[in-house]
Amino acid sequence: LLRITDTIPKEKMMVNGKCPHCGSTEIYVSQTPFSDTFMVRSDSGPAVFAVESYLCLNCRAMELHAAERSPSLFGKDKALIDEIPKSRNWKKVA
């Protein structure tokens, strides 16, 4: 999974079992592989990426971590960092 720990310290992320928003330890992670996914559509064809989802039951905050590559079972292996910028359904926030 693509981690953003280079820019956000792990203690500020739910992966450590504590909510960075409210401090609760009531953190749950999805345990169903490939049930949480998102699609990237581009001229080179669609790519589906797995997502690891974390949820705080106290404040309802959700944190998502996207896989770095689309699995080959969904077609040609594609890199998230290459696909998002040329995507038709994901736009960069100005």
Summary of the structure (lengths in Angstrom):
residues: 94
radius of gyration: 14.8
end to end distance: 25.4
largest distance: 42.8
contacts: 228
relative contact order: 0.22
helix: 14%
strand: 26%
